[in-house]
Amino acid sequence: MNAQQRLLIIFMRLLRGKKINKFELMEKFDIKESTVQRDIVKIEEMLADEVHEMHRTKNLRVHRDGKGNYQIITADNKGFNSGFTDTELILLLKIMLSTRILPKEEMTQLIEKLVSLGEQPDHLYNQSKNELFHYKGISETSLIDKLELIEKAIEYRQKIQFEYTKNGETKVFERVPHNVFFADLYLFMICSSENSQDDRDFESLNKFRINNMKELNVVSTNHKMPYKDRFEGGVLRKQTAAFPFFGKPIQMVIDFYYDPVYVLDRFPDSHICHQNKDGSFRIEMKVNDGYGTKMWLTSQSHMVKVISPKHMRDYVIEEMKNTLKFYDINI
């Protein structure tokens, strides 16, 4: 570890509001007391040049207690804390590694930044290194660069042009992005409301997997978004469980033949009406009629029976018949 890396680790720990003991630093980095003192002086210079501009009303400084401890405090002699606890960082690390949205290089850089914020970075790294070693991202090219362009387009109401591939077919689109949404391994660029057309017509798509987008360019600006087309990500997340497909809102009733928690947890706007004599649970659900809900129903196999609406019931029955045909079974 070089001096610059050591200095950054000490600086980040101080910025998290932690007291740092010079003897612990001497042991951890195998350095002399005079080196610790020089590091602290450099950190004071960094506070004056950079952090003060970010927190000009706080007037941060390094406090020495005369016992070998250092801590950043504010002008009114209060402790400064702007970071995460190690437990919170573990939570963020585990969630990020489970997404698989970034290519490995970008995920590694992000994990290293999160780890550096910890009070015990070695412990945080050990908690993550096996998952990071085996990590394989969905995207093969940089996702952060594309996301940065899309976020700016959202902020400035810009229209962007890009190539997009779906099911082996590639087309050039021009769209005004409204939001970004993550679900089911993918980060999506959203261009209309959650009730709009989804994927039935390729040329009319309103939701794009960002990792499949190429050659992104801004083509125009100052586009107004109709209020009716606003995207409500919280609504979509409640209506479609893990599968982010648009659709029209419906009230669906099912009988579920297993632990109902698997329904109630995935669909927050659902409730148990009663338990049937056969042991199943009658459940009412506020969902949408998009392909995400349909995929969830067919994935439940013999554990679910659709009571209403009829078109959702008919869909499940037809899908089961079509599946049986693969096994030369006709009903």
C-alpha positions in Angstrom: 0.0 0.0 0.0 1.4 3.4 -1.0 1.3 6.6 1.0 -1.6 8.0 -1.1 -3.8 4.9 -0.5 -3.0 5.0 3.2 -3.9 8.7 3.4 -7.2 8.1 1.6 -8.2 5.3 4.0 -7.4 7.5 7.1 -9.2 10.5 5.6 -12.4 8.5 4.8 -12.5 7.0 8.3 -12.2 10.5 9.8 -15.0 11.7 7.5 -17.3 9.0 8.9 -17.0 10.7 12.3 -14.7 8.0 13.8 -11.9 8.6 16.3 -8.6 7.3 15.1 -5.8 6.4 17.4 -2.2 7.0 16.3 -0.9 3.8 17.8 -3.5 1.7 15.9 -2.4 3.5 12.7 1.2 2.8 13.4 0.5 -0.9 13.9 -1.9 -1.3 11.0 0.3 0.4 8.4 3.7 -0.3 10.0 4.6 3.3 10.1 6.3 5.7 12.6 4.6 8.2 14.8 6.1 11.1 12.8 4.5 9.6 9.6 1.1 9.6 11.3 1.6 13.2 12.3 2.5 14.2 8.7 -0.6 12.3 7.4 -2.8 14.3 9.8 -1.3 17.6 8.6 -2.0 16.6 5.0 -5.6 15.8 5.9 -6.0 19.2 7.6 -4.8 20.7 4.3 -7.4 18.6 2.4 -10.1 19.8 4.7 -9.2 23.4 4.1 -9.0 23.0 0.4 -11.8 20.6 -0.5 -14.1 19.5 2.3 -14.6 23.1 3.5 -16.1 24.0 0.2 -18.5 21.1 0.4 -19.5 21.9 4.0 -18.7 25.6 4.3 -21.2 26.1 7.1 -19.6 23.4 9.3 -16.0 24.6 9.2 -14.5 21.2 9.8 -11.2 20.6 11.5 -9.2 17.8 13.0 -9.4 17.6 16.8 -6.5 16.2 18.9 -7.3 15.1 22.5 -3.7 14.8 23.7 -4.0 11.1 24.1 -3.1 10.1 20.5 -6.7 10.3 19.2 -7.8 12.3 16.2 -11.4 13.2 15.1 -13.0 15.6 12.7 -15.3 18.0 14.5 -17.4 21.1 13.5 -17.0 24.7 14.4 -19.2 24.2 17.5 -17.0 21.4 18.7 -19.5 18.7 17.8 -18.5 15.4 16.2 -19.0 15.1 12.5 -20.6 12.0 10.9 -21.5 11.9 7.3 -21.1 8.2 6.5 -22.4 4.7 7.0 -21.9 2.2 9.7 -20.1 -1.0 8.8 -23.4 -2.9 9.2 -25.0 -0.6 6.7 -22.1 -1.0 4.3 -22.4 -4.8 4.5 -26.1 -4.4 3.6 -25.2 -2.3 0.5 -22.4 -4.6 -0.5 -24.6 -7.7 -0.5 -27.4 -5.9 -2.3 -25.1 -4.6 -5.0 -23.3 -8.0 -5.6 -26.7 -9.7 -5.9 -27.9 -7.4 -8.7 -25.3 -8.4 -11.4 -26.2 -5.2 -13.3 -22.6 -3.9 -13.8 -19.7 -5.5 -15.7 -17.1 -6.9 -13.3 -14.6 -4.1 -13.6 -17.2 -1.4 -12.7 -18.7 -3.6 -9.9 -15.2 -4.1 -8.5 -14.5 -0.4 -8.5 -17.8 0.3 -6.8 -17.2 -2.3 -4.1 -13.8 -1.0 -3.4 -15.2 2.5 -2.9 -17.8 1.2 -0.5 -15.3 -0.9 1.4 -13.0 2.2 1.8 -15.8 4.0 3.7 -15.8 1.4 6.5 -14.3 1.5 9.9 -12.9 -2.0 9.3 -12.3 -2.2 5.6 -10.5 -5.5 5.8 -13.5 -7.1 7.4 -15.8 -5.6 4.8 -13.7 -6.9 2.0 -13.5 -10.4 3.5 -17.3 -10.4 3.7 -17.5 -9.7 -0.1 -14.4 -11.1 -1.8 -15.8 -14.6 -2.6 -18.9 -13.2 -4.2 -16.8 -10.6 -6.0 -14.4 -13.3 -7.2 -17.2 -15.4 -8.7 -19.2 -12.3 -9.9 -20.3 -12.3 -13.5 -22.1 -9.2 -14.7 -25.0 -9.1 -17.1 -23.6 -6.1 -19.0 -20.4 -6.7 -21.1 -19.8 -3.0 -21.7 -19.8 0.1 -19.4 -23.2 0.7 -17.9 -22.2 3.7 -15.8 -21.3 5.8 -18.9 -24.7 5.0 -20.5 -26.5 5.7 -17.2 -24.8 9.1 -16.9 -26.0 10.2 -20.3 -29.5 9.0 -19.6 -29.7 10.7 -16.3 -28.6 14.0 -17.9 -31.2 13.5 -20.6 -33.9 13.1 -17.9 -32.8 16.2 -16.1 -32.7 18.4 -19.3 -35.6 16.7 -21.0 -33.5 15.6 -23.9 -34.3 13.1 -26.7 -31.7 10.5 -27.3 -31.0 8.2 -30.3 -29.7 4.7 -29.8 -29.5 1.2 -31.3 -31.5 -1.5 -29.5 -31.5 -5.2 -29.9 -34.3 -7.5 -28.8 -34.8 -11.2 -29.8 -32.0 -10.9 -32.3 -33.5 -7.9 -34.0 -31.8 -4.4 -34.0 -33.5 -1.1 -34.6 -32.7 2.6 -34.1 -34.9 4.4 -31.7 -35.4 8.0 -30.6 -36.9 8.4 -27.1 -37.2 11.0 -24.3 -36.3 9.1 -21.1 -38.5 9.8 -18.0 -37.0 7.5 -15.4 -34.6 4.7 -14.6 -35.9 1.5 -13.0 -34.1 -1.7 -11.7 -35.7 -5.1 -11.5 -35.0 -8.7 -12.5 -31.2 -8.3 -13.1 -31.7 -5.4 -15.5 -31.5 -1.6 -15.3 -34.2 -0.1 -17.6 -34.7 3.3 -19.2 -38.4 4.2 -19.0 -40.1 6.4 -21.5 -43.8 6.3 -20.5 -46.1 5.3 -17.7 -46.3 1.9 -16.2 -49.7 1.4 -17.9 -48.5 1.9 -21.4 -47.6 -0.6 -24.2 -44.8 -2.8 -23.2 -43.3 -5.3 -25.6 -46.0 -6.5 -28.0 -44.8 -4.2 -30.7 -41.1 -3.8 -31.0 -41.2 -0.4 -32.7 -43.5 1.0 -29.9 -41.3 0.0 -27.0 -41.3 2.3 -23.9 -39.0 0.3 -21.7 -35.4 -0.5 -22.7 -32.7 -2.6 -21.0 -29.8 -0.2 -20.7 -27.2 -2.9 -21.3 -28.7 -3.6 -24.7 -28.6 0.1 -25.8 -25.7 1.1 -28.1 -24.5 4.3 -29.8 -26.4 6.7 -27.5 -26.5 10.3 -28.6 -28.6 13.4 -27.7 -30.5 14.6 -30.7 -32.8 17.4 -29.3 -33.8 19.0 -26.0 -36.6 20.7 -24.0 -39.3 18.0 -24.5 -42.3 18.2 -22.2 -43.6 15.1 -20.6 -47.5 14.8 -20.6 -48.7 14.2 -17.1 -50.6 11.1 -18.1 -47.3 9.6 -19.3 -45.5 10.0 -16.0 -43.9 6.9 -14.7 -44.6 5.7 -11.1 -41.9 3.2 -10.3 -43.4 2.5 -6.8 -46.7 1.4 -8.4 -45.1 -0.9 -10.9 -42.9 -2.5 -8.3 -46.0 -3.4 -6.2 -48.0 -4.7 -9.2 -45.6 -7.0 -10.9 -43.4 -8.6 -8.2 -39.9 -9.3 -9.7 -40.9 -9.0 -13.3 -41.1 -5.4 -14.6 -43.7 -5.6 -17.3 -46.2 -2.8 -17.9 -49.9 -3.4 -17.9 -53.4 -2.2 -17.0 -54.3 -2.2 -13.2 -56.6 -5.1 -12.3 -58.1 -6.7 -9.2 -57.2 -10.4 -9.3 -58.5 -13.2 -7.0 -56.6 -16.5 -6.6 -56.6 -19.6 -4.4 -53.1 -20.3 -3.2 -52.2 -23.8 -2.1 -49.0 -23.0 -0.1 -47.7 -20.6 2.5 -49.5 -17.3 1.6 -46.5 -15.2 2.6 -45.0 -15.9 -0.8 -47.9 -14.0 -2.3 -48.2 -11.3 0.3 -44.5 -10.4 0.3 -44.3 -10.2 -3.5 -47.5 -8.2 -3.9 -47.8 -5.6 -1.0 -51.3 -4.6 -2.2 -52.8 -8.1 -1.5 -54.7 -9.6 1.4 -56.2 -12.9 2.5 -60.0 -13.0 2.3 -60.4 -16.4 4.0 -59.0 -19.9 4.2 -60.9 -22.5 2.1 -62.1 -25.9 3.3 -59.3 -27.6 1.2 -56.7 -25.6 3.1 -55.9 -23.1 0.3 -56.1 -19.3 0.9 -58.4 -17.0 -1.0 -56.3 -13.9 -1.8 -57.3 -10.6 -3.4 -54.5 -8.8 -5.2 -54.0 -5.4 -6.8 -51.8 -6.2 -9.8 -51.5 -5.4 -13.5 -52.4 -7.6 -16.4 -49.0 -7.4 -18.0 -46.7 -10.3 -18.9 -44.9 -10.0 -15.5 -48.0 -11.0 -13.6 -48.7 -13.8 -16.1 -45.2 -15.2 -15.8 -45.6 -15.3 -12.0 -48.9 -17.1 -12.3 -47.5 -19.8 -14.6 -44.4 -20.2 -12.5 -46.5 -21.2 -9.5 -47.8 -24.4 -11.2 -50.2 -26.4 -9.0 -49.9 -24.0 -6.1 -52.3 -21.4 -7.6 -55.7 -21.3 -9.1 -57.0 -18.1 -10.8 -60.6 -17.2 -9.8 -60.8 -13.9 -11.6 -60.7 -12.0 -13.9 -61.6 -14.4 -16.6 -59.0 -13.3 -19.1 -56.2 -14.0 -16.6 -57.7 -17.4 -15.8 -58.1 -18.2 -19.5 -54.4 -17.2 -20.1 -53.1 -19.6 -17.5 -55.2 -22.5 -18.8 -54.1 -21.9 -22.4 -50.4 -21.7 -21.4 -50.7 -25.0 -19.5 -52.3 -26.7 -22.5 -49.6 -25.4 -24.8 -46.9 -26.6 -22.4 -48.4 -30.1 -22.3 -48.2 -30.2 -26.1 -44.4 -30.3 -25.9 -44.8 -33.6 -24.1 -47.3 -35.0 -26.7 -50.1 -34.7 -24.2 -53.3 -33.2 -25.6 -56.3 -32.0 -23.5 
